[in-house]
Amino acid sequence: MSAQVTLATEAFDPAELLGRFSRELEGEGAVVSFTGHARDRAKDGALVDALVLESYRGVTLASMEDIAADAMARFDVTRCRVVHRAGRIAPGEAIVFVATASAHRRSAFEAADYLMDRLKTEAVFWKREEGPLGRRWIEPRESDHEDARRWHS
């Protein structure tokens, strides 16, 4: 069982990551993946030129590694892969990629869902949107926190 976690400062190709992850299967019957992309609109509909994710590399990476380790311990998965961007991200570029592998689909789906809920709310990033109206800091929505809380019961 292994978790591989990367804090990326450059654009990455989710399809290539998924292909590599899938080629490394060791008898697992299920692979689930999720890719999140930067949007060109803010929650209020304003144009977004870039999403900027600031990080403190050691702390941010440790938070991501802890979340991945928790997923590995909680779900019957054999492997997981997490790649999360930091820095300036253009609309359409991938922000986050997760993939999980398990003998059966349910564990892989649940682990991927868990990873995303916790990454969204607990990974140590400072996020801001930049656009024609200037810069503004953004936080996870209340619905993001509600999604994450369901795993704490």
Phi, psi and chi 1 to 4 in degrees:
 res  aa     phi    psi   chi1   chi2   chi3   chi4
   1 MET       -  133.7  -64.5 -169.2  -10.3      -
   2 SER  -150.8  149.6   68.1      -      -      -
   3 ALA  -120.7  133.8      -      -      -      -
   4 GLN  -119.2  124.2 -174.2  178.3    6.9      -
   5 VAL  -126.7  132.8  177.8      -      -      -
   6 THR  -132.6  134.2  -57.6      -      -      -
   7 LEU  -102.5  106.6 -179.2   58.3      -      -
   8 ALA   -96.2  138.7      -      -      -      -
   9 THR  -106.2   -3.2   56.2      -      -      -
  10 GLU  -125.1  161.5  -59.4  -67.3  -30.6      -
  11 ALA   -58.7  148.1      -      -      -      -
  12 PHE  -132.2  162.6   59.3   84.8      -      -
  13 ASP  -105.1  105.1  179.6   -2.8      -      -
  14 PRO   -59.4  -35.7  -19.2   28.9      -      -
  15 ALA   -64.4  -40.4      -      -      -      -
  16 GLU   -66.4  -41.1 -171.4  -86.0  -34.5      -
  17 LEU   -62.7  -43.6  -69.2  171.9      -      -
  18 LEU   -65.3  -40.5  179.8   58.0      -      -
  19 GLY   -60.3  -45.8      -      -      -      -
  20 ARG   -64.6  -44.0 -172.4  175.4  -21.9  141.1
  21 PHE   -58.8  -45.5 -172.6   83.9      -      -
  22 SER   -67.7  -35.3  -64.6      -      -      -
  23 ARG   -68.9  -19.7  -76.1 -170.1  -60.4  -83.2
  24 GLU   -93.4   10.4  -64.3  169.1   -5.2      -
  25 LEU   -59.5  144.7  -68.1  177.0      -      -
  26 GLU  -125.4   54.1  -63.3  176.5   -2.0      -
  27 GLY    98.8   -4.2      -      -      -      -
  28 GLU   -65.8  146.6  -64.4   92.9  -14.8      -
  29 GLY  -101.2   -7.8      -      -      -      -
  30 ALA  -136.6  136.4      -      -      -      -
  31 VAL  -131.4  130.1  170.1      -      -      -
  32 VAL  -124.3  137.4  170.0      -      -      -
  33 SER  -136.0  158.2   70.3      -      -      -
  34 PHE  -141.8  138.0  173.3   84.0      -      -
  35 THR  -127.6  128.4  -57.5      -      -      -
  36 GLY  -103.7  135.7      -      -      -      -
  37 HIS  -116.3  149.7  -65.0  -91.1      -      -
  38 ALA   -70.1  135.3      -      -      -      -
  39 ARG   -91.8  159.9  -66.9 -177.6  -66.6  -91.2
  40 ASP   -95.8    4.1   64.9   -8.4      -      -
  41 ARG  -134.2  142.4  -61.0  -89.7  176.0 -175.9
  42 ALA   -79.3  173.4      -      -      -      -
  43 LYS   -55.3  -34.0  -70.6 -179.4 -132.2  177.3
  44 ASP   -88.7    4.8   63.5    3.9      -      -
  45 GLY    92.8   -6.2      -      -      -      -
  46 ALA   -66.0  146.1      -      -      -      -
  47 LEU   -64.3  143.5  -74.6  174.3      -      -
  48 VAL  -122.6  124.0  173.4      -      -      -
  49 ASP   -86.1  -31.0  -65.1  -32.6      -      -
  50 ALA  -161.6  149.8      -      -      -      -
  51 LEU  -105.7  130.9  175.5   65.5      -      -
  52 VAL  -117.3  122.5  178.6      -      -      -
  53 LEU  -111.0  109.1  -85.1   66.1      -      -
  54 GLU   -89.0  147.2  -65.7 -175.5    9.0      -
  55 SER  -144.6  160.6   66.6      -      -      -
  56 TYR  -112.0   99.7 -176.3   66.9      -      -
  57 ARG   -42.2  -54.2 -173.9  162.5 -172.9   79.4
  58 GLY   -63.3  -43.1      -      -      -      -
  59 VAL   -70.4  -44.4  173.2      -      -      -
  60 THR   -62.9  -47.6  -59.1      -      -      -
  61 LEU   -62.3  -41.6 -168.2   53.9      -      -
  62 ALA   -61.9  -40.1      -      -      -      -
  63 SER   -64.5  -40.6   71.4      -      -      -
  64 MET   -66.3  -41.7  -66.9  168.0   51.0      -
  65 GLU   -64.0  -39.6  -70.9  168.9  -17.8      -
  66 ASP   -63.0  -42.4  -72.8  -13.8      -      -
  67 ILE   -63.3  -44.1  -68.1  165.6      -      -
  68 ALA   -64.5  -41.3      -      -      -      -
  69 ALA   -63.1  -40.4      -      -      -      -
  70 ASP   -62.6  -41.4  -71.6  -12.3      -      -
  71 ALA   -62.8  -42.5      -      -      -      -
  72 MET   -62.8  -38.7  -66.2  -67.3  -63.5      -
  73 ALA   -75.0  -32.9      -      -      -      -
  74 ARG   -82.6  -34.3 -177.3  174.8 -176.5  137.4
  75 PHE  -115.2  155.1  -58.9   97.3      -      -
  76 ASP   -82.9   65.8 -171.1   17.9      -      -
  77 VAL  -114.3  151.3  -67.3      -      -      -
  78 THR   -97.1  -26.2   54.7      -      -      -
  79 ARG  -150.9  152.2  -65.9 -175.6  -52.4  119.8
  80 CYS  -145.3  151.4   73.7      -      -      -
  81 ARG  -130.3  128.0  178.1   79.3  169.0  102.1
  82 VAL  -128.2  125.6  176.2      -      -      -
  83 VAL  -127.7  125.7  178.4      -      -      -
  84 HIS  -131.1  131.2 -154.3  -57.9      -      -
  85 ARG   -76.5  153.6  -79.6  -76.4  -59.8  -83.1
  86 ALA  -134.2  157.4      -      -      -      -
  87 GLY    99.4 -159.3      -      -      -      -
  88 ARG   -86.1  126.8 -173.7  178.1  179.2   82.1
  89 ILE  -125.4  124.1  -54.8  164.8      -      -
  90 ALA   -80.4  152.7      -      -      -      -
  91 PRO   -53.3  137.5  -28.3   37.2      -      -
  92 GLY    92.5  -21.6      -      -      -      -
  93 GLU   -76.0  150.8  -72.9 -174.6  -27.1      -
  94 ALA   -70.9  135.3      -      -      -      -
  95 ILE   -97.1  -46.0  -58.2  168.7      -      -
  96 VAL  -142.4  145.1   61.2      -      -      -
  97 PHE  -134.8  129.8  169.2   84.1      -      -
  98 VAL  -129.9  145.2  -60.3      -      -      -
  99 ALA  -141.3  142.3      -      -      -      -
 100 THR  -132.3  150.2   57.9      -      -      -
 101 ALA  -132.4  139.3      -      -      -      -
 102 SER  -154.2  171.2   64.7      -      -      -
 103 ALA   -65.4  -35.4      -      -      -      -
 104 HIS  -132.8  156.8  -55.8  -75.8      -      -
 105 ARG   -63.4  -41.3   66.3 -178.3  164.6   82.6
 106 ARG   -56.2  -47.4 -178.4   65.8   50.6 -144.1
 107 SER   -62.5  -40.0  -65.1      -      -      -
 108 ALA   -65.6  -43.2      -      -      -      -
 109 PHE   -62.4  -48.4  -86.9  112.2      -      -
 110 GLU   -63.0  -41.4  -70.4  176.0  -19.7      -
 111 ALA   -64.7  -41.6      -      -      -      -
 112 ALA   -64.4  -42.9      -      -      -      -
 113 ASP   -61.8  -46.4 -163.1   20.4      -      -
 114 TYR   -58.6  -48.1  176.1   86.1      -      -
 115 LEU   -56.3  -48.1  -76.9  164.0      -      -
 116 MET   -65.6  -42.4  -74.8  -49.8  -52.6      -
 117 ASP   -60.3  -42.8  -74.7  -16.4      -      -
 118 ARG   -76.3  -38.5  -64.9 -136.1   19.6 -131.7
 119 LEU   -61.0  -42.7  -72.5  167.0      -      -
 120 LYS   -61.4  -36.7  178.1   79.9  174.8  175.4
 121 THR  -107.1  -20.7   57.8      -      -      -
 122 GLU  -121.5  -21.2  -62.5  175.4   35.4      -
 123 ALA   -63.5  140.5      -      -      -      -
 124 VAL   -83.1   95.7 -179.6      -      -      -
 125 PHE  -137.4  151.6  -71.5   98.9      -      -
 126 TRP  -114.9  119.9  -63.8  -90.6      -      -
 127 LYS  -113.4  138.2  -58.4  173.3 -172.9  177.8
 128 ARG  -142.6  151.6   74.7  173.1 -176.9  -93.8
 129 GLU  -103.5  143.3  -65.8  170.0  -29.6      -
 130 GLU  -123.4  136.0  -63.7 -179.9   -9.2      -
 131 GLY  -162.7 -170.3      -      -      -      -
 132 PRO   -57.7  -25.6  -20.5   28.6      -      -
 133 LEU   -90.7    4.1  -58.6  176.8      -      -
 134 GLY   109.4 -156.1      -      -      -      -
 135 ARG  -110.3  144.2  -62.7  175.9  173.6 -173.6
 136 ARG  -148.9  138.3   59.2 -179.6  161.4 -179.5
 137 TRP   -75.2  144.9  -65.4   98.9      -      -
 138 ILE  -127.6  151.1   56.5  174.0      -      -
 139 GLU  -125.1  160.4  -63.3  -70.8  -25.5      -
 140 PRO   -59.3  147.8  -22.5   32.4      -      -
 141 ARG   -75.2  163.8  -61.6  173.7  -55.9 -145.8
 142 GLU   -59.8  -36.7 -180.0   54.3   32.4      -
 143 SER   -64.2  -31.5   60.4      -      -      -
 144 ASP   -64.8  -43.0  -62.9  -37.6      -      -
 145 HIS   -66.5  -38.0  -70.2  -68.7      -      -
 146 GLU   -61.5  -43.3  -72.3  173.0   14.6      -
 147 ASP   -59.4  -43.0  -71.9  -17.3      -      -
 148 ALA   -69.5  -35.4      -      -      -      -
 149 ARG   -63.4  -27.2  -81.7 -167.2  -70.9  -88.8
 150 ARG   -63.9  -20.9   68.4 -167.3  163.3  116.2
 151 TRP   -82.6  -11.4  -59.4  108.8      -      -
 152 HIS   -90.6   -0.2  -63.2  -65.1      -      -
 153 SER   -87.1      -   58.2      -      -      -
